[in-house]
Amino acid sequence: MNTNKEIIEVVWLKRDLRLDDNEVISNALASGNRVLFVYIFEDSLRNDRHYDERHWIFIKQSIENINDRLKKHNTQVLAVHSEVIPFFNQLQIFFQIDHVYSHQETGLLITYNRDKYFKRYCNNNSIDWIESTNNGVLRGLLHREDWFENWNRYMHDERFCFEPKTKQLITVAEITEISKVFNLTDLKTKTSQIFQKGGTTTAWKYANSFFEERHKSYLFNISKPEKSRTSSSRLSPYIAWGNISIREVFQKATQLKSEKKDDRHLGAFISRLRWQAHFIQKFEMEHTMEAASINKGYHKLKKSISTSYKKAWKEGNTGFPLVDASMRCLNETGFLNFRMRAMLVSFFTHILWQPWQEATSHLSKMFLDFEPGIHFPQIQMQAGETGINNLRIYSPVKNSLEHDTNAVFIKKWCPELANLPINFIHEPSLMTPLDMQFNNFKLGVDYPHPIVDIKENRKKASDILWNLKKNPQVRSESFRILKKHTITDRNRLLRSD
């Protein structure tokens, strides 16, 4: 080993694209050595079927935002196009790496395997890899009895501050010099008015407007596909990619709630922060959920894959207006409220009777806030294959009438229906030939016929799934899941401070 090389610390940024309340950065700065920030755009992830270009654009914007703040410290994030081990091999040409710091990643199998390989690499190269807890999600748990107390304690802990010492960060000039051996990533992105922009600065703009005003109608509009776009926090992509920590959001919401009298909107929001962590913790403890139902009793449930059903569902051409409007909106903007997401999965798995695995990659690509620890547990829950949750088969028409009564959302995303009478907008299949002639509209030409008989398919799905819940293996697995993943007093998750 060349002892003339400077000993440095490396911060490997993943889904923690922020400077504040970042334990990884705080630990690196506490070492006393100089520190280099890196982000690695890995081909293995860029080509993975769960990711879309919209994610990489958001990440690039997040890094640019970090770099703007780092200018006064005369440094920047070294953003490279590489796989992880080849990157560190090249970096060791210039420096002796003492530690690599990163957050524990509750991610896809591909990132889990990559981390295992990197751990061996670190051991073989005398590098200490220090991983920190991410948003209170704990690794290695066997049960959940003390989990809530630990998470709550973590949320109330003091936040980490970004306070580098003078000349502690590798300089821009040095990064420019070593960059010559790397394939650098161009961080410039096109301005988009459709997708939310990445970065901590934008995250706090959304947070502040929500806490100051928009939260006041949070519960009133939470299930409404159009109004929820403004009354919900819209923080999910910033939390998913780590532009802002759950603790920062939790403490801000808790502080505001304490200043108000019985603000149930903020209380409901805080409870959802807890549930967010709860589901990620579940995935952390049972990562096989990425490919198979957590309840092994449902592995015997076989469904035939229909390419035509999948295509119609993915493109928003099923003949069910709220389903189609929701999918078109998601495809174009990357955001959809929780109820509409649940309805899309329910429709695909129950009404179209398709395996939930066939829905995962399209939805993960479209969700700007794709978070593996939320994604797979939620899809399985909505598909009715956990054995511990109530079976919900969403009715698109009922939800349309209740939550988009005036069809504002449907008209926006299915403009071909906009000039029809309101009852036909919700249910075009009710139109008679005379109705179609009167409205200069032809079902099957201007808008698709329903691709399935919803009543017949709903009954089929309900009968099969309710009978399966009685299966001995399903029941045995349900007991195992409850014992491993749930808290005895589940109401503790719902209570606010």
C-alpha positions in Angstrom: 0.0 0.0 0.0 1.2 3.5 -0.9 1.5 5.3 2.5 1.9 8.6 0.7 -1.8 8.6 -0.2 -4.0 10.8 1.9 -6.4 9.0 4.2 -9.9 10.2 3.5 -13.5 9.3 4.4 -16.1 8.7 1.7 -19.8 9.4 2.0 -21.7 7.2 -0.4 -25.0 8.9 -1.0 -28.0 6.6 -1.8 -31.6 7.4 -0.9 -30.4 10.1 1.5 -29.8 13.0 -0.9 -29.6 15.8 1.7 -27.0 17.5 4.0 -29.2 18.2 7.0 -30.2 15.5 9.5 -27.9 13.0 7.7 -26.1 10.8 10.2 -23.9 9.4 7.5 -22.4 12.8 6.8 -22.2 13.7 10.5 -20.2 10.5 11.2 -17.8 11.1 8.4 -17.2 14.7 9.5 -16.6 13.5 13.1 -13.6 11.4 11.9 -11.4 14.4 11.5 -10.2 13.3 8.1 -11.1 15.0 4.9 -14.4 13.9 3.3 -15.5 13.2 -0.2 -19.2 12.9 -1.2 -20.1 10.5 -4.0 -23.1 9.3 -5.9 -22.8 6.4 -8.2 -25.2 6.0 -11.1 -25.1 2.2 -11.5 -26.1 0.7 -14.9 -27.4 -2.4 -13.0 -30.0 -0.1 -11.4 -30.6 2.1 -14.4 -31.5 -0.9 -16.4 -33.5 -2.6 -13.7 -37.2 -3.0 -14.6 -38.4 -1.1 -11.5 -36.8 2.2 -12.4 -37.7 4.9 -15.0 -35.8 8.0 -16.3 -38.1 10.1 -14.2 -36.3 8.7 -11.1 -32.8 9.6 -12.4 -33.9 13.1 -13.3 -35.2 13.6 -9.8 -31.9 12.3 -8.4 -29.8 14.5 -10.6 -31.9 17.6 -9.5 -31.4 16.5 -5.9 -27.6 16.3 -6.3 -27.5 19.7 -8.1 -29.4 21.2 -5.1 -26.8 19.7 -2.7 -24.0 21.1 -4.9 -25.6 24.6 -4.8 -25.3 24.5 -1.0 -21.8 23.0 -1.1 -20.4 25.9 -3.2 -19.6 28.0 -0.2 -17.6 25.0 1.2 -15.6 24.7 -2.1 -16.7 21.2 -2.8 -19.3 19.1 -4.7 -20.7 15.6 -5.0 -18.6 13.4 -7.3 -21.4 12.0 -9.5 -20.2 9.2 -11.7 -21.5 6.6 -14.1 -20.1 3.3 -12.8 -20.7 0.2 -10.8 -19.8 0.5 -7.2 -16.7 -1.8 -6.9 -15.0 -0.5 -10.1 -15.6 3.1 -8.8 -13.9 2.4 -5.5 -11.0 0.6 -7.3 -10.4 3.8 -9.3 -10.8 6.1 -6.3 -8.1 4.1 -4.5 -5.6 5.3 -7.1 -5.7 8.7 -5.5 -6.6 8.1 -1.8 -6.4 5.7 1.0 -10.0 5.1 2.0 -10.4 4.7 5.7 -14.1 4.5 6.0 -17.1 4.4 3.6 -20.3 5.8 5.2 -23.8 5.1 3.9 -27.3 4.5 5.2 -28.7 1.0 5.4 -30.8 0.5 2.3 -34.1 -1.4 2.5 -34.1 -1.9 -1.2 -34.5 -4.4 -4.0 -32.8 -7.7 -4.1 -30.4 -6.3 -6.7 -29.2 -3.6 -4.2 -29.1 -6.1 -1.3 -26.8 -8.4 -3.4 -24.7 -5.5 -4.5 -24.2 -4.5 -0.8 -23.1 -8.0 0.1 -20.5 -7.9 -2.7 -19.3 -4.5 -1.5 -19.0 -5.7 2.1 -16.6 -8.4 1.0 -14.7 -5.9 -1.2 -14.3 -3.6 1.9 -13.1 -6.5 4.0 -10.5 -7.4 1.4 -9.3 -3.8 1.0 -9.0 -2.9 4.7 -11.9 -0.4 4.4 -14.4 -0.1 7.2 -18.0 0.3 5.8 -20.2 2.1 8.4 -23.9 1.9 7.7 -26.4 4.0 9.7 -30.0 3.5 10.5 -32.3 5.1 7.9 -35.4 6.9 9.3 -35.7 4.6 12.3 -35.9 1.4 10.3 -33.9 -1.3 12.1 -32.0 -4.2 10.7 -31.9 -7.7 12.2 -35.2 -7.5 14.1 -36.9 -10.8 14.9 -40.2 -9.3 16.2 -41.8 -5.9 16.5 -42.8 -5.6 20.2 -40.4 -2.8 21.0 -40.3 -1.4 17.6 -42.7 1.5 18.0 -41.0 2.8 21.2 -37.6 2.7 19.4 -39.0 4.4 16.3 -40.7 7.1 18.4 -37.5 7.7 20.4 -35.6 8.0 17.2 -38.1 10.6 15.9 -37.7 12.7 19.0 -33.9 12.6 19.0 -31.9 15.6 18.2 -31.3 16.1 14.5 -27.8 16.0 12.9 -26.4 19.3 11.7 -24.2 19.8 8.7 -21.2 21.6 10.2 -18.0 20.8 8.3 -14.7 22.2 9.6 -12.7 24.6 7.5 -10.9 22.7 4.6 -12.4 19.4 5.7 -14.0 18.7 2.4 -12.2 17.6 -0.7 -12.0 20.7 -3.0 -13.7 21.3 -6.3 -10.2 21.6 -7.9 -9.2 18.2 -6.6 -12.4 16.6 -7.7 -12.0 18.1 -11.1 -8.5 16.5 -11.3 -9.5 13.0 -10.2 -12.6 13.2 -12.4 -10.4 12.6 -15.4 -10.4 8.9 -14.8 -14.1 8.6 -14.2 -17.1 8.6 -16.5 -18.9 11.7 -15.0 -22.7 12.0 -15.0 -24.2 15.1 -16.6 -26.5 16.5 -13.9 -28.3 18.9 -16.2 -32.0 18.1 -16.7 -34.8 19.7 -18.7 -37.2 21.9 -16.9 -40.5 20.1 -16.4 -43.8 21.5 -15.2 -45.3 18.0 -14.8 -43.0 16.1 -12.4 -42.1 17.5 -9.0 -38.6 18.8 -9.0 -36.0 17.0 -6.8 -34.0 18.7 -4.1 -34.2 19.7 -0.4 -35.0 23.3 -1.3 -38.1 22.2 -3.2 -39.0 19.7 -0.5 -39.2 22.4 2.1 -41.3 24.6 -0.2 -43.9 21.8 -0.3 -43.5 21.1 3.4 -44.0 24.7 4.4 -47.0 25.3 2.2 -48.6 22.2 3.6 -48.0 23.0 7.2 -49.0 26.6 6.8 -52.2 26.2 4.8 -52.8 23.1 2.7 -53.1 20.6 5.6 -56.3 22.3 6.7 -58.3 20.2 4.2 -56.0 17.1 4.4 -58.6 14.7 5.8 -61.5 16.2 3.8 -59.8 15.5 0.4 -57.5 12.6 1.2 -59.5 10.2 -1.0 -60.4 12.6 -3.8 -58.2 12.1 -6.9 -58.2 15.8 -7.9 -58.4 17.8 -4.7 -55.8 15.6 -2.9 -53.2 16.7 -5.4 -53.1 20.0 -3.5 -54.4 19.2 0.0 -52.0 16.3 0.6 -48.4 17.0 1.6 -46.8 15.9 -1.7 -43.7 15.1 0.3 -43.5 11.4 -0.6 -40.9 11.7 -3.4 -38.7 13.9 -1.2 -39.0 11.3 1.6 -38.4 8.4 -0.7 -35.2 9.8 -2.1 -34.1 11.3 1.1 -34.2 15.1 0.3 -35.8 15.5 3.7 -35.8 13.1 6.6 -38.8 11.6 8.2 -37.6 13.0 11.5 -37.5 16.6 10.2 -41.1 16.2 8.9 -42.2 14.5 12.1 -40.8 17.1 14.4 -42.2 20.0 12.4 -45.7 18.4 12.3 -45.6 17.5 16.0 -44.5 21.0 16.9 -47.3 22.6 14.9 -49.9 20.1 16.3 -48.9 21.1 19.9 -49.5 24.7 19.0 -53.0 24.1 17.8 -56.0 22.7 19.5 -56.9 19.2 18.4 -55.7 19.6 14.8 -56.9 16.2 13.6 -55.5 16.8 10.1 -52.0 17.0 11.4 -52.7 14.1 13.7 -53.7 12.0 10.7 -50.7 13.1 8.8 -48.3 12.1 11.7 -50.0 8.7 12.0 -49.2 8.1 8.3 -45.6 8.9 8.9 -45.6 6.0 11.4 -47.3 3.6 9.0 -44.8 4.5 6.3 -41.9 3.4 8.6 -44.0 0.3 9.7 -44.3 -1.0 6.1 -40.6 -0.4 5.3 -39.7 -2.2 8.5 -41.9 -5.1 7.4 -40.1 -5.3 4.0 -36.7 -5.0 5.8 -37.6 -8.1 7.8 -39.0 -10.2 4.9 -37.5 -9.0 1.6 -38.8 -12.1 -0.3 -42.0 -10.0 -0.6 -40.4 -8.5 -3.8 -41.2 -11.6 -5.8 -43.6 -13.8 -3.7 -46.6 -13.3 -1.4 -45.6 -12.9 2.2 -48.3 -15.5 3.1 -47.0 -18.7 1.6 -50.5 -20.1 1.5 -51.2 -17.9 -1.5 -48.4 -19.3 -3.5 -50.8 -22.0 -4.7 -53.0 -19.2 -6.3 -52.4 -19.4 -10.0 -53.6 -16.7 -12.4 -53.2 -16.7 -16.2 -51.4 -13.6 -17.6 -53.3 -11.7 -20.2 -51.1 -9.4 -22.3 -54.1 -7.5 -23.7 -55.5 -6.8 -20.1 -52.0 -5.7 -19.0 -51.7 -3.4 -22.0 -55.1 -1.8 -21.5 -54.5 -1.3 -17.8 -51.0 0.2 -18.3 -52.2 2.6 -21.0 -55.5 3.6 -19.3 -57.9 2.0 -21.8 -59.9 -0.4 -19.8 -63.3 1.1 -20.4 -63.6 2.1 -16.7 -63.2 5.9 -16.5 -61.8 6.3 -13.0 -59.3 3.5 -13.5 -58.2 5.0 -16.9 -58.0 8.5 -15.6 -56.0 7.4 -12.6 -53.5 5.5 -14.7 -53.1 8.2 -17.3 -52.6 10.8 -14.6 -50.0 8.5 -12.9 -48.2 7.8 -16.2 -47.9 11.5 -17.0 -47.3 13.1 -13.6 -45.8 10.4 -11.3 -48.3 11.1 -8.5 -51.6 9.6 -7.5 -53.3 9.6 -4.1 -53.4 6.4 -2.0 -57.0 5.4 -2.7 -56.6 5.6 -6.4 -53.3 3.6 -6.2 -55.1 1.0 -4.2 -57.9 0.9 -6.7 -55.5 0.4 -9.6 -53.9 -2.6 -7.9 -57.3 -4.0 -6.8 -58.7 -3.7 -10.3 -55.7 -5.4 -11.9 -55.5 -8.3 -9.4 -59.2 -8.8 -8.7 -61.3 -7.6 -11.6 -58.7 -8.5 -14.3 -57.6 -11.5 -12.2 -53.9 -10.9 -12.9 -50.9 -11.8 -10.7 -49.8 -8.9 -8.6 -46.2 -9.5 -9.7 -47.2 -8.4 -13.2 -48.2 -4.9 -11.8 -45.1 -4.2 -9.8 -42.7 -2.9 -12.4 -45.0 -0.6 -14.3 -46.2 1.0 -11.1 -42.7 1.4 -9.7 -41.6 3.0 -12.9 -44.5 5.4 -12.8 -44.4 6.3 -9.1 -42.0 9.2 -8.7 -41.9 8.3 -5.0 -41.1 4.6 -5.6 -39.9 3.2 -2.3 -39.4 -0.6 -2.3 -40.3 -1.0 1.4 -43.7 0.6 0.7 -44.3 -0.7 -2.8 -44.3 -4.4 -2.3 -46.1 -4.7 1.1 -48.8 -2.3 -0.2 -49.4 -4.1 -3.5 -49.7 -7.5 -1.7 -52.1 -6.0 0.8 -54.3 -4.5 -2.0 -54.1 -7.8 -3.9 -55.6 -9.6 -0.8 -52.6 -12.0 -0.4 -51.4 -11.3 3.1 -54.1 -13.2 5.0 -54.1 -10.6 7.8 -55.8 -7.7 6.1 -59.4 -7.1 5.1 -60.2 -8.1 1.6 -61.0 -4.9 -0.4 -62.2 -5.1 -4.0 -62.7 -1.5 -5.0 -65.6 -0.5 -7.2 -64.4 2.0 -9.8 -67.9 3.3 -10.4 -68.7 3.7 -6.6 -65.4 5.5 -6.0 -66.0 7.6 -9.0 -69.4 8.8 -7.8 -68.2 9.3 -4.2 -64.8 10.9 -4.8 -65.1 12.5 -8.2 -68.7 13.4 -8.2 -68.6 16.1 -10.8 -66.1 14.1 -12.8 -63.5 16.9 -12.7 -60.6 14.4 -12.5 -62.1 12.1 -15.2 -62.7 15.0 -17.6 -59.1 16.1 -17.2 -57.5 12.8 -17.9 -60.1 11.2 -20.2 -61.1 14.3 -22.3 -62.9 12.1 -24.8 -65.6 11.7 -22.2 -65.8 15.4 -21.1 -68.9 16.4 -23.2 -71.1 13.5 -22.1 -73.8 13.9 -19.5 -72.4 13.3 -16.0 -73.9 9.9 -15.5 -72.4 8.6 -18.7 -69.0 10.1 -17.9 -69.0 7.8 -14.8 -70.3 4.8 -16.6 -70.2 5.2 -20.5 -71.3 1.5 -20.9 -74.8 2.6 -19.8 -75.3 4.4 -23.1 -77.8 3.0 -25.5 -77.4 3.4 -29.3 -79.8 6.3 -29.1 -77.8 7.9 -26.4 -74.6 7.5 -28.4 -76.2 9.0 -31.5 -77.6 12.0 -29.5 -74.2 12.7 -28.0 -72.2 12.1 -31.2 -70.2 9.5 -29.4 -69.5 5.8 -30.2 -68.5 3.4 -27.5 -65.7 1.2 -28.8 -64.5 4.0 -31.1 -64.2 7.1 -29.0 -63.7 5.2 -25.8 -63.3 1.5 -25.1 -66.0 -0.9 -24.1 -65.4 -2.3 -20.6 -62.8 -5.1 -21.1 -64.4 -7.4 -18.6 -67.8 -8.0 -16.9 -67.0 -6.3 -13.5 -69.8 -7.9 -11.5 -69.0 -11.4 -12.7 -65.3 -11.0 -12.1 -65.7 -9.3 -8.8 -67.8 -12.2 -7.5 -65.3 -14.7 -8.8 -62.4 -13.0 -7.1 -64.3 -12.5 -3.9 -65.3 -16.2 -3.7 -61.9 -17.5 -4.4 -60.0 -15.2 -2.0 -62.5 -15.6 0.9 -62.3 -19.4 0.6 -58.5 -19.2 0.5 -58.5 -17.3 3.8 -60.0 -20.4 5.4 -57.2 -22.6 4.0 -55.1 -24.2 6.9 -51.8 -23.0 5.4 -53.1 -19.5 4.8 -54.3 -19.4 8.4 -51.0 -20.8 9.8 -49.0 -18.2 7.8 -51.3 -15.4 8.9 -50.5 -16.3 12.5 -46.8 -16.3 11.7 -47.0 -12.9 10.0 -49.0 -11.4 12.9 -46.5 -12.7 15.4 -43.5 -11.4 13.4 -44.6 -8.2 11.9 -47.3 -6.7 14.1 -47.4 -4.8 17.4 -49.6 -6.3 20.1 -51.2 -2.9 20.6 -51.6 -1.8 17.0 -53.5 1.4 18.1 -50.1 2.7 19.3 -49.3 3.4 15.6 -52.4 5.5 15.2 -52.1 7.7 18.3 -50.4 11.0 17.9 -48.3 12.6 20.7 
